[in-house]
Amino acid sequence: MSRADRSTPGTFRPGTSVLHRASAGAKLLGLLVASAALLAFSGPVAVGVSVLVVAALYAAAGVGPGVAWEQVRPLRVVAPVLVVVQWLTLGPSAAVVLSTRLVALVALAGLVLVTTRTTAVLAAIERGLGPLRHVGVDVGRLALLLALAVRSVPVVTALSARVRDACRARGREHDVRAYAVPLVVGALRQADALGDALRARGFDD
């Protein structure tokens, strides 16, 4: 795995921790339950505890604080804007709670991806959607679609961050065209590469 791959949010990191050894289905179910619980929290104390729990899970996974930062780094531009907007509309307490909750949710999802191989995630989703076969749904294709959607978010986000850094290095961080054109071209290249890979595996119809 190259250095660039390791810095991409959601990239699997091999390990022997309890989280690495847990089944993909259990982790996805845990993510669903944890996300629902986190969304139900409305007080700063509860959200603060949830952040400590997420930090403890990363420590238990043994992936290091640098990996944790990689998962939430794409929010470094969006989060401050959300804080300001929420502060002005909902007040300081709600702004801190909502923004912190968003970061925790992204970190949780990232933890699942860095401790689970994509093939295992795909297989778990396919098993979970199994009952839909009885109503004529192509579960394999649907599971692949969901897995690709989940995996594409951090890839495109990382691409956006690289383009933004390149614009900043050239002193054109406020040039919309200098940012938008490379981003669109890069996203299209990613889509072409993905399409080629799918066609090679027989998913061309």
C-alpha positions as CSV (number, residue, x, y, z in Angstrom):
1,M,0.0,0.0,0.0
2,S,1.4,3.4,-1.0
3,R,1.7,6.4,1.2
4,A,-1.0,8.1,-0.8
5,D,-3.3,5.1,-0.2
6,R,-2.6,5.1,3.5
7,S,-3.6,8.7,3.8
8,T,-6.9,8.2,2.1
9,P,-9.8,8.2,4.6
10,G,-11.5,4.8,4.9
11,T,-8.5,2.8,3.8
12,F,-8.1,-0.6,5.5
13,R,-5.2,-0.9,7.9
14,P,-4.3,-4.5,8.8
15,G,-4.2,-5.4,12.5
16,T,-4.8,-8.0,15.1
17,S,-7.0,-6.0,17.5
18,V,-10.4,-7.1,18.8
19,L,-12.1,-4.7,16.3
20,H,-10.0,-6.2,13.4
21,R,-11.1,-9.7,14.4
22,A,-14.7,-8.9,14.8
23,S,-17.0,-9.8,12.0
24,A,-17.9,-7.1,9.4
25,G,-21.6,-7.7,10.1
26,A,-21.2,-7.1,13.8
27,K,-19.3,-3.9,13.2
28,L,-21.9,-2.6,10.7
29,L,-24.7,-3.4,13.1
30,G,-22.7,-1.7,15.9
31,L,-22.2,1.3,13.7
32,L,-25.9,1.5,13.0
33,V,-26.8,1.2,16.7
34,A,-24.1,3.7,17.8
35,S,-25.1,6.2,15.1
36,A,-28.8,6.0,16.2
37,A,-27.8,6.5,19.9
38,L,-25.5,9.4,19.0
39,L,-28.2,11.1,17.0
40,A,-30.5,10.8,20.0
41,F,-28.0,12.6,22.3
42,S,-28.9,16.2,22.8
43,G,-26.7,17.3,25.7
44,P,-23.1,18.3,25.7
45,V,-22.2,15.9,28.4
46,A,-23.6,12.9,26.5
47,V,-21.9,14.0,23.3
48,G,-18.6,14.5,25.2
49,V,-18.8,11.0,26.6
50,S,-19.5,9.6,23.1
51,V,-16.3,11.3,21.8
52,L,-14.3,9.7,24.6
53,V,-15.9,6.3,23.6
54,V,-14.9,6.8,20.0
55,A,-11.4,7.7,21.0
56,A,-11.2,4.6,23.2
57,L,-12.3,2.5,20.2
58,Y,-9.6,3.9,18.1
59,A,-7.1,3.2,20.8
60,A,-8.4,-0.4,21.1
61,A,-8.0,-0.8,17.3
62,G,-4.4,0.2,17.6
63,V,-4.4,2.3,14.5
64,G,-3.0,5.5,16.1
65,P,-4.2,9.1,16.4
66,G,-2.9,9.9,12.9
67,V,-5.4,7.5,11.3
68,A,-8.2,8.9,13.4
69,W,-7.3,12.4,12.1
70,E,-7.3,11.1,8.5
71,Q,-10.9,10.0,8.9
72,V,-12.2,13.4,10.1
73,R,-9.7,15.7,8.3
74,P,-12.0,16.2,5.3
75,L,-14.4,18.0,7.7
76,R,-11.8,20.7,8.6
77,V,-13.3,23.1,6.1
78,V,-17.0,22.2,6.5
79,A,-17.1,21.9,10.3
80,P,-16.1,25.5,11.1
81,V,-18.7,26.8,8.7
82,L,-21.4,24.6,10.3
83,V,-20.3,25.8,13.8
84,V,-20.7,29.4,12.8
85,V,-24.1,28.9,11.1
86,Q,-25.4,26.8,14.0
87,W,-24.0,29.3,16.6
88,L,-25.9,32.1,14.9
89,T,-29.2,30.2,14.4
90,L,-29.3,27.8,17.4
91,G,-26.9,29.1,19.9
92,P,-23.4,28.1,21.2
93,S,-24.5,24.9,23.0
94,A,-26.4,23.4,20.1
95,A,-23.6,24.4,17.7
96,V,-21.0,22.5,19.7
97,V,-23.2,19.5,20.2
98,L,-24.3,19.2,16.5
99,S,-20.9,19.7,15.1
100,T,-19.2,17.4,17.5
101,R,-21.8,14.7,16.8
102,L,-21.1,15.0,13.1
103,V,-17.3,14.5,13.7
104,A,-18.0,11.5,15.9
105,L,-20.3,9.9,13.4
106,V,-17.7,10.3,10.6
107,A,-15.0,9.0,12.9
108,L,-17.1,5.9,13.7
109,A,-17.7,5.1,10.1
110,G,-14.1,5.6,9.3
111,L,-13.1,3.2,12.1
112,V,-15.3,0.5,10.6
113,L,-13.6,0.9,7.2
114,V,-10.0,1.0,8.5
115,T,-10.6,-2.2,10.5
116,T,-12.6,-4.1,7.9
117,R,-11.6,-5.2,4.4
118,T,-13.9,-3.9,1.6
119,T,-14.7,-7.5,0.5
120,A,-15.9,-8.3,4.0
121,V,-18.1,-5.2,4.1
122,L,-19.6,-6.2,0.8
123,A,-20.3,-9.7,1.9
124,A,-21.9,-8.5,5.2
125,I,-24.1,-6.1,3.3
126,E,-25.1,-8.8,0.9
127,R,-26.0,-11.2,3.7
128,G,-28.1,-8.5,5.5
129,L,-30.0,-7.8,2.3
130,G,-30.5,-11.5,1.6
131,P,-34.3,-11.5,2.3
132,L,-34.8,-9.1,-0.6
133,R,-34.0,-11.9,-3.0
134,H,-37.5,-13.2,-2.4
135,V,-39.0,-10.1,-4.0
136,G,-36.8,-10.3,-7.0
137,V,-34.0,-7.9,-6.0
138,D,-30.5,-8.6,-7.2
139,V,-28.9,-8.5,-3.8
140,G,-25.3,-8.9,-5.1
141,R,-25.6,-5.8,-7.3
142,L,-27.3,-3.8,-4.6
143,A,-24.7,-4.7,-2.0
144,L,-22.0,-3.7,-4.5
145,L,-23.7,-0.4,-5.1
146,L,-23.9,0.4,-1.4
147,A,-20.3,-0.6,-0.8
148,L,-19.1,1.5,-3.7
149,A,-21.2,4.5,-2.5
150,V,-19.6,4.2,1.0
151,R,-16.1,3.8,-0.4
152,S,-16.5,6.6,-2.9
153,V,-17.3,9.3,-0.3
154,P,-13.8,9.3,1.3
155,V,-12.1,8.9,-2.0
156,V,-13.8,12.0,-3.5
157,T,-13.3,13.9,-0.3
158,A,-9.6,13.1,-0.3
159,L,-9.4,14.2,-4.0
160,S,-11.2,17.5,-3.0
161,A,-8.6,18.1,-0.3
162,R,-5.7,17.4,-2.6
163,V,-7.1,19.8,-5.2
164,R,-7.7,22.5,-2.6
165,D,-4.1,22.1,-1.3
166,A,-2.7,22.4,-4.8
167,C,-4.7,25.6,-5.4
168,R,-3.5,27.0,-2.1
169,A,0.1,26.2,-3.0
170,R,-0.3,28.2,-6.3
171,G,-2.0,31.1,-4.5
172,R,-5.3,30.4,-6.2
173,E,-7.4,29.2,-3.3
174,H,-10.1,31.7,-4.1
175,D,-10.3,30.8,-7.8
176,V,-13.4,28.7,-8.3
177,R,-12.4,27.5,-11.7
178,A,-8.9,26.4,-10.5
179,Y,-10.6,24.3,-7.9
180,A,-13.6,23.0,-9.8
181,V,-12.0,21.9,-13.1
182,P,-9.3,19.6,-11.6
183,L,-11.9,18.2,-9.1
184,V,-14.3,17.3,-11.9
185,V,-11.6,15.8,-14.1
186,G,-10.2,13.8,-11.2
187,A,-13.7,12.5,-10.2
188,L,-14.3,11.5,-13.9
189,R,-11.0,9.7,-14.0
190,Q,-12.0,7.8,-10.8
191,A,-15.3,6.9,-12.3
192,D,-13.7,5.7,-15.5
193,A,-11.2,3.5,-13.6
194,L,-14.1,2.2,-11.5
195,G,-16.1,1.5,-14.6
196,D,-13.2,-0.4,-16.2
197,A,-12.8,-2.5,-13.1
198,L,-16.5,-3.4,-13.0
199,R,-16.6,-4.3,-16.7
200,A,-13.6,-6.5,-16.1
201,R,-15.6,-8.4,-13.5
202,G,-18.7,-8.7,-15.7
203,F,-20.8,-5.8,-14.3
204,D,-21.2,-4.1,-17.6
205,D,-25.0,-4.2,-18.0
